[in-house]
Amino acid sequence: MATTRQRSSGPRFGSVPSRHGDLRPGEQRDGYKSRDEMEATERATLAPFAQRSGDSRGRKYTEPSHAYRTEFQRDRARIIHSRAFRRLEYKTQVFLNGTGDHLRTRLTHSIEVASISRTIARALGLNEDLAEAIALAHDLGHSPFGHSGEEMLAECMRAHGGFDHNRQSLRVVELLENPYPNFPGLNLTFEVLEGLRKHRAFYEMPKAVRPSRLRGEEGKPEARPTLEKYHCPSLEAQIADLADEITYYSHDLDDAVDFEILSAAQLEENEVWRRSHRAVISRYAGTREPELHKLIIRDIIDVQVRDVITTSARSIADAGVQSADEVRQQSVPLICYSDDLFQANRALRKFLYQNVYYHPRVADVNRRACEMLRKVFEAYLVDPDRLGEAATKRIEAEGLHRTVCDYIAGMTDRYLMEEYTRIAL
């Protein structure tokens, strides 16, 4: 006979009462796996130095926990459902958006970074959900027209605080996205925001952090020291950072070959390409284009990921860290390349700048697009009413230049060109 399960009278998305004591990892109750059970699985299966979702330092604005999603799974969903994330589809990676159906955009780049992040995190016993959330959000603040657009916005903002897409990603998730009525931004967890604070000399804990939900043997909350300043973010954040590099090293090469701006002779000058080319030929003798370069790109990614996993595993073991906060107390990141690959990647980065990013077929188009950006910026300064009601409301608090910068940074390539046409008429 069918039975009716009694429902809680509390908030629909409130905390599920803890039932850790009588549950084994992976065991489910009530027909679905609760957040508490997912957190128990993390404690049982993740490495001790992983950032567990149950140990999150929480959100700036207090919210009840979800019944069947961890904190970082919830963050990932908020990022994916944001308007800024959807706009990445029409933002340039390297080649101006719309110039080729198979060329990367900021959206496909972010998805690829997330994929590589999950692979590395899984292999090292780290929190895949956290690494993925950081990866998906890392370019939310990128301007239209790629790095050329970022340089132009930085020039326009030179006397007004500058522009950097990493800092802008934080502005997007903390201020500019507004899907909730009770607070600005997406209200992401401390750990995801920490991962977006890239290239900092040091990190700081917020003055008030949620008490740890760590439980001792008797079920009592355990004390956790609060770090004030530290040099390294979580291992998951470090993974997302290197996964970003791996992705653009390999896929910018891939797109450049597809766009026919790199010759075979040029490619053979680079050690990373040359090594993988030889490896592919030894495994797949007789392979020709267009299949050949796809196999080489795949091998480059595999070599990079394997190197990061094996090198980082040794680095973590040598450091002897036993918690996520011990990771934060390290003087240098523990997720890293081997010395050999680090040097090879420096040469690859130089190669890409010389032969791809500053190639006339890329630079000339971007230069014309950036001139459009500058003129639209100047037009908004003269006539702020063009920004629309939502943006103009921020002028008093943020200032005119920063408000215009926020508005333009959020544009897609397509919308900015359309706006330029309207202004030029």
C-alpha positions as CSV (number, residue, x, y, z in Angstrom):
1,M,0.0,0.0,0.0
2,A,1.3,3.5,-0.9
3,T,2.4,5.6,2.0
4,T,2.4,9.4,2.3
5,R,5.7,10.9,3.5
6,Q,5.3,13.6,6.1
7,R,6.6,17.0,4.8
8,S,8.4,19.6,6.9
9,S,6.4,22.7,7.8
10,G,9.6,24.8,7.6
11,P,10.8,26.9,4.6
12,R,10.9,25.0,1.4
13,F,14.6,25.5,0.9
14,G,15.6,25.6,4.6
15,S,18.3,23.5,6.2
16,V,17.6,19.7,6.3
17,P,18.2,18.4,9.9
18,S,21.5,16.7,10.2
19,R,21.5,12.9,10.1
20,H,25.1,12.2,9.7
21,G,25.4,9.7,12.6
22,D,23.3,6.9,11.1
23,L,24.2,7.4,7.4
24,R,27.0,5.8,5.5
25,P,28.6,7.8,2.5
26,G,26.2,7.6,-0.5
27,E,23.2,6.4,1.5
28,Q,20.0,8.2,0.7
29,R,16.9,8.9,2.7
30,D,13.4,10.2,1.8
31,G,13.8,9.2,-1.9
32,Y,16.5,11.8,-2.7
33,K,20.0,12.6,-1.6
34,S,19.9,15.5,0.8
35,R,22.5,18.3,1.1
36,D,23.5,16.8,4.5
37,E,24.1,13.5,2.8
38,M,26.1,15.1,0.0
39,E,28.2,16.9,2.5
40,A,28.8,13.6,4.4
41,T,30.0,12.0,1.1
42,E,32.4,14.9,0.6
43,R,33.8,14.4,4.1
44,A,34.3,10.7,3.4
45,T,35.7,10.9,-0.1
46,L,37.5,14.2,-0.7
47,A,41.1,14.7,0.2
48,P,41.7,16.4,3.6
49,F,43.1,19.5,1.9
50,A,40.0,19.9,-0.3
51,Q,37.5,22.7,0.3
52,R,34.4,20.9,1.5
53,S,31.1,22.7,0.9
54,G,30.0,22.0,4.4
55,D,32.9,24.0,5.7
56,S,32.2,27.0,3.5
57,R,32.6,30.4,5.2
58,G,29.2,31.3,3.8
59,R,27.7,34.2,2.0
60,K,27.7,37.9,2.6
61,Y,23.9,37.9,3.0
62,T,22.6,35.0,5.1
63,E,20.3,32.6,3.3
64,P,18.9,29.2,4.4
65,S,20.7,26.2,3.0
66,H,19.2,24.3,0.1
67,A,17.5,20.9,0.8
68,Y,19.3,18.9,-1.9
69,R,22.2,21.1,-3.3
70,T,25.5,21.9,-1.7
71,E,26.6,25.5,-1.4
72,F,29.0,25.3,-4.4
73,Q,26.4,23.4,-6.5
74,R,24.1,26.3,-5.8
75,D,26.7,28.8,-6.8
76,R,27.3,27.0,-10.1
77,A,23.6,27.2,-10.9
78,R,23.4,30.9,-10.1
79,I,26.3,31.6,-12.4
80,I,24.9,29.5,-15.3
81,H,21.5,31.2,-15.0
82,S,22.9,34.7,-14.9
83,R,22.4,37.1,-17.8
84,A,26.1,37.9,-17.8
85,F,26.9,34.2,-18.5
86,R,24.5,34.1,-21.4
87,R,26.0,37.2,-22.9
88,L,29.4,35.4,-23.1
89,E,28.1,33.6,-26.2
90,Y,28.5,36.8,-28.2
91,K,31.8,38.0,-26.8
92,T,35.1,37.6,-28.6
93,Q,37.8,35.2,-27.3
94,V,40.5,36.1,-29.9
95,F,38.8,36.3,-33.2
96,L,36.0,38.8,-33.5
97,N,32.7,37.2,-32.7
98,G,30.8,36.1,-35.9
99,T,33.9,35.7,-38.1
100,G,33.7,31.9,-37.9
101,D,31.1,29.4,-36.8
102,H,33.7,27.1,-35.1
103,L,35.8,29.8,-33.4
104,R,35.8,30.0,-29.6
105,T,33.7,32.6,-27.8
106,R,34.0,33.6,-24.2
107,L,31.2,31.2,-23.5
108,T,32.8,28.1,-25.1
109,H,36.1,29.1,-23.5
110,S,34.5,29.2,-20.1
111,I,32.8,25.8,-20.5
112,E,36.2,24.3,-21.7
113,V,37.9,25.8,-18.6
114,A,35.3,24.2,-16.4
115,S,35.8,20.8,-18.1
116,I,39.5,20.8,-17.5
117,S,39.1,22.1,-14.0
118,R,36.8,19.2,-13.1
119,T,39.2,16.7,-14.6
120,I,42.2,18.0,-12.5
121,A,40.1,18.4,-9.3
122,R,38.7,14.9,-9.6
123,A,42.1,13.4,-10.1
124,L,43.5,15.2,-7.0
125,G,40.5,14.4,-4.7
126,L,39.4,18.0,-4.6
127,N,35.9,19.6,-4.8
128,E,34.8,19.5,-8.5
129,D,31.8,21.7,-7.9
130,L,33.8,24.6,-6.5
131,A,36.5,24.4,-9.2
132,E,33.8,24.3,-11.9
133,A,31.9,27.3,-10.4
134,I,35.0,29.4,-10.3
135,A,35.9,28.4,-13.9
136,L,32.4,29.3,-15.2
137,A,32.5,32.7,-13.6
138,H,36.1,33.7,-14.2
139,D,35.3,35.7,-17.4
140,L,31.9,37.2,-16.6
141,G,33.5,40.6,-16.4
142,H,35.3,40.5,-19.7
143,S,34.6,43.3,-22.1
144,P,33.5,43.0,-25.7
145,F,36.2,42.5,-28.4
146,G,38.5,40.4,-26.2
147,H,41.7,41.7,-24.7
148,S,41.8,44.5,-27.2
149,G,38.5,45.7,-25.8
150,E,39.8,45.4,-22.3
151,E,42.8,47.6,-23.2
152,M,40.6,50.2,-24.7
153,L,38.3,50.3,-21.6
154,A,41.4,50.5,-19.4
155,E,42.5,53.5,-21.5
156,C,39.1,55.2,-21.2
157,M,39.2,54.6,-17.4
158,R,42.8,55.5,-16.8
159,A,42.0,58.6,-14.7
160,H,39.0,56.9,-13.1
161,G,40.2,53.8,-11.4
162,G,41.1,51.7,-14.4
163,F,39.6,48.5,-15.8
164,D,40.6,44.9,-15.3
165,H,38.3,42.0,-16.3
166,N,39.2,40.0,-13.2
167,R,38.0,42.8,-10.9
168,Q,35.0,43.3,-13.2
169,S,33.9,39.7,-12.8
170,L,33.7,40.4,-9.1
171,R,31.6,43.5,-9.7
172,V,29.3,41.5,-11.9
173,V,28.6,38.8,-9.3
174,E,28.6,41.2,-6.3
175,L,26.7,44.2,-7.7
176,L,25.6,44.2,-11.3
177,E,23.6,41.0,-11.5
178,N,20.3,41.6,-9.6
179,P,18.1,38.5,-9.8
180,Y,17.1,38.6,-6.1
181,P,15.0,41.2,-4.3
182,N,16.7,41.2,-0.9
183,F,20.4,41.8,-1.9
184,P,22.5,42.9,-4.8
185,G,24.5,40.5,-6.9
186,L,24.4,36.7,-6.8
187,N,25.5,36.4,-3.2
188,L,28.0,33.7,-4.0
189,T,30.0,31.9,-1.3
190,F,33.2,33.3,0.1
191,E,35.2,30.4,-1.6
192,V,33.9,31.2,-5.1
193,L,34.6,34.9,-4.7
194,E,38.0,34.1,-3.4
195,G,38.7,32.2,-6.6
196,L,37.7,35.2,-8.7
197,R,40.2,37.4,-6.8
198,K,43.0,36.5,-9.1
199,H,46.6,37.9,-9.1
200,R,46.4,39.4,-5.7
201,A,49.5,40.0,-3.6
202,F,47.5,38.6,-0.7
203,Y,44.0,37.6,0.2
204,E,41.9,38.8,3.2
205,M,39.1,37.1,5.1
206,P,36.0,39.2,5.6
207,K,35.7,40.7,9.1
208,A,32.7,38.5,9.9
209,V,32.6,35.0,8.6
210,R,30.0,32.3,9.3
211,P,31.1,29.9,12.1
212,S,32.4,26.6,10.8
213,R,29.9,23.8,10.6
214,L,32.7,21.3,11.3
215,R,31.6,18.7,13.8
216,G,33.7,16.9,16.3
217,E,33.2,13.3,17.5
218,E,30.5,14.4,20.0
219,G,28.7,16.4,17.4
220,K,29.8,19.8,18.8
221,P,31.0,22.6,16.6
222,E,34.8,22.6,16.3
223,A,36.7,25.9,16.6
224,R,38.4,27.0,13.4
225,P,41.1,29.7,13.3
226,T,40.2,32.8,11.2
227,L,42.9,33.8,8.7
228,E,43.3,37.5,8.4
229,K,45.7,37.7,5.5
230,Y,47.1,34.9,3.4
231,H,48.9,34.4,0.1
232,C,47.1,31.4,-1.6
233,P,43.5,30.7,-2.4
234,S,42.0,27.2,-2.2
235,L,43.5,24.4,-4.4
236,E,40.2,24.5,-6.4
237,A,40.8,28.2,-7.2
238,Q,44.4,27.5,-8.2
239,I,43.1,24.7,-10.5
240,A,40.6,27.0,-12.2
241,D,43.5,29.5,-12.8
242,L,45.8,27.0,-14.5
243,A,42.9,25.4,-16.4
244,D,42.3,28.9,-17.9
245,E,45.9,29.0,-19.1
246,I,45.8,25.4,-20.5
247,T,42.6,26.2,-22.3
248,Y,43.6,29.4,-24.1
249,Y,47.1,28.1,-24.9
250,S,45.7,25.1,-26.7
251,H,42.5,26.5,-28.1
252,D,43.9,29.8,-29.3
253,L,46.4,27.7,-31.3
254,D,43.5,25.5,-32.6
255,D,41.5,28.6,-33.7
256,A,44.6,30.2,-35.3
257,V,45.2,27.1,-37.4
258,D,41.5,27.0,-38.4
259,F,41.7,30.7,-39.3
260,E,44.8,29.9,-41.4
261,I,47.1,32.5,-39.9
262,L,49.8,30.0,-38.8
263,S,51.8,28.0,-41.2
264,A,53.3,24.6,-40.6
265,A,56.7,26.0,-40.5
266,Q,55.8,28.6,-37.8
267,L,54.1,25.9,-35.7
268,E,57.2,23.7,-35.8
269,E,59.2,26.6,-34.2
270,N,57.3,26.1,-31.0
271,E,58.4,23.3,-28.6
272,V,54.9,22.6,-27.2
273,W,53.5,22.1,-30.7
274,R,56.6,20.2,-31.9
275,R,56.5,17.7,-29.1
276,S,52.8,16.8,-29.5
277,H,53.2,16.8,-33.3
278,R,55.9,14.1,-33.0
279,A,53.8,12.1,-30.4
280,V,50.7,12.1,-32.7
281,I,52.7,11.0,-35.8
282,S,54.3,8.2,-33.8
283,R,50.8,6.9,-32.8
284,Y,48.9,7.7,-35.9
285,A,51.3,7.3,-38.8
286,G,50.0,8.7,-42.1
287,T,47.5,11.2,-40.5
288,R,46.9,14.3,-42.6
289,E,45.1,17.6,-42.2
290,P,42.5,18.5,-41.1
291,E,42.5,15.6,-38.6
292,L,46.2,16.0,-37.8
293,H,46.1,19.4,-36.0
294,K,43.0,18.4,-34.0
295,L,44.9,15.4,-32.7
296,I,47.9,17.6,-31.9
297,I,45.7,20.0,-29.9
298,R,44.2,17.1,-28.0
299,D,47.6,15.8,-27.2
300,I,48.7,19.3,-26.0
301,I,45.8,19.4,-23.6
302,D,46.4,15.9,-22.4
303,V,50.1,16.6,-21.8
304,Q,49.3,19.8,-19.9
305,V,46.6,18.3,-17.7
306,R,48.7,15.2,-16.9
307,D,51.7,17.4,-16.0
308,V,49.6,19.6,-13.7
309,I,48.1,16.6,-11.9
310,T,51.3,14.7,-11.3
311,T,53.4,17.8,-10.4
312,S,50.7,19.2,-8.1
313,A,50.2,15.8,-6.4
314,R,53.9,15.8,-5.5
315,S,53.8,19.5,-4.5
316,I,50.8,18.9,-2.1
317,A,52.5,15.8,-0.6
318,D,55.8,17.7,-0.1
319,A,53.9,20.6,1.6
320,G,52.2,18.1,4.0
321,V,49.0,20.2,4.1
322,Q,46.0,18.6,5.9
323,S,43.3,21.1,5.5
324,A,42.1,23.8,3.1
325,D,43.2,26.5,5.5
326,E,46.7,25.0,5.6
327,V,46.7,25.4,1.8
328,R,45.9,29.1,2.2
329,Q,48.8,29.5,4.6
330,Q,51.3,28.4,2.0
331,S,53.7,31.0,0.5
332,V,53.3,29.8,-3.1
333,P,50.6,27.9,-5.0
334,L,50.6,24.1,-4.8
335,I,48.9,23.6,-8.2
336,C,51.6,24.0,-10.7
337,Y,53.4,22.9,-13.8
338,S,56.7,21.1,-13.8
339,D,59.7,23.4,-14.4
340,D,60.1,22.0,-17.9
341,L,56.5,22.7,-19.0
342,F,56.5,26.0,-17.2
343,Q,59.3,27.2,-19.4
344,A,57.8,25.7,-22.5
345,N,54.5,27.5,-21.8
346,R,56.3,30.8,-21.4
347,A,57.7,30.3,-24.9
348,L,54.2,29.3,-26.2
349,R,52.6,32.5,-24.7
350,K,55.3,34.6,-26.4
351,F,54.7,32.7,-29.7
352,L,50.9,33.4,-29.5
353,Y,51.4,37.1,-28.9
354,Q,53.9,37.4,-31.8
355,N,52.1,35.2,-34.3
356,V,48.4,35.3,-33.4
357,Y,47.2,38.1,-31.1
358,Y,49.1,40.8,-33.0
359,H,48.6,39.2,-36.5
360,P,47.2,41.9,-38.8
361,R,44.1,39.8,-39.6
362,V,43.3,39.8,-35.8
363,A,44.7,43.1,-34.7
364,D,43.4,45.3,-37.5
365,V,39.8,44.0,-37.0
366,N,40.0,44.5,-33.3
367,R,41.5,47.9,-33.6
368,R,38.5,49.1,-35.7
369,A,36.1,47.5,-33.2
370,C,37.9,49.2,-30.3
371,E,37.6,52.5,-31.9
372,M,33.8,51.9,-31.9
373,L,34.0,51.1,-28.2
374,R,35.8,54.4,-27.5
375,K,33.3,56.5,-29.4
376,V,30.4,54.8,-27.7
377,F,32.0,55.4,-24.3
378,E,32.5,59.1,-25.1
379,A,28.9,59.4,-26.3
380,Y,27.5,58.0,-23.0
381,L,29.6,60.5,-21.1
382,V,28.0,63.3,-23.0
383,D,24.5,61.9,-22.9
384,P,24.1,59.5,-19.9
385,D,20.4,59.0,-20.5
386,R,21.4,56.6,-23.3
387,L,22.4,54.2,-20.6
388,G,18.8,53.5,-19.5
389,E,17.0,53.8,-16.2
390,A,18.7,50.9,-14.3
391,A,22.2,52.1,-15.1
392,T,21.6,55.8,-14.6
393,K,20.4,55.1,-11.0
394,R,23.9,54.0,-10.2
395,I,25.6,57.2,-11.3
396,E,25.3,59.0,-8.0
397,A,26.9,56.1,-6.0
398,E,29.4,54.8,-8.6
399,G,30.2,57.9,-10.6
400,L,29.5,58.6,-14.3
401,H,32.7,57.0,-15.7
402,R,32.4,53.8,-13.7
403,T,28.7,53.4,-14.6
404,V,29.5,53.8,-18.3
405,C,32.4,51.4,-17.9
406,D,30.1,48.8,-16.2
407,Y,27.5,49.2,-19.0
408,I,29.9,48.8,-21.8
409,A,31.9,45.9,-20.2
410,G,28.6,44.0,-20.1
411,M,27.8,44.5,-23.8
412,T,28.2,41.8,-26.4
413,D,30.3,42.5,-29.5
414,R,27.1,42.6,-31.5
415,Y,25.2,45.0,-29.3
416,L,28.1,47.4,-29.1
417,M,28.4,47.6,-32.9
418,E,24.7,48.1,-33.1
419,E,24.9,50.9,-30.5
420,Y,27.7,52.5,-32.4
421,T,25.6,52.5,-35.5
422,R,22.7,54.2,-33.7
423,I,25.0,56.8,-32.2
424,A,26.8,57.5,-35.5
425,L,23.5,58.2,-37.4
